[in-house]
Amino acid sequence: MATYITADCINCGACERECPNDAIEPGDELFEIDPRLCTECVGYFPREACQEVCPVKCCLPDPRHEESEATLLARALTLHPNDSDLSARAERGDIPSRFRR
């Protein structure tokens, strides 16, 4: 699933700075996450970085965009083709992910 930002957003911008994919940007009324860029931080963090820093915890998995860990990792690798650390972690199967608790 991609992550989305609920109407509880207070527009503090904390989430935008934490996204490794630059998937978060200000919208008309609140911050928005582009599901084509969101990887739920698979490959980078064990939980969604936006949710970790959000003071009102309004960054949630979007049930309209369910995706597997493999799909999200493939997207991360596509978005970051020059990230050798990510590639090495992926090859070893040693990736941070909310799917691995």
Secondary structure, 3 states (H helix, E strand, C coil): CCEEECCCCCCCCHHHHHCCCCCEEECCCCEEECCCCCCCCCCCCCCCHHHHHCCCCCEEECHHHCCCHHHHHHHHHHHCCCCHHHHHHHHHCCCCCCCCC
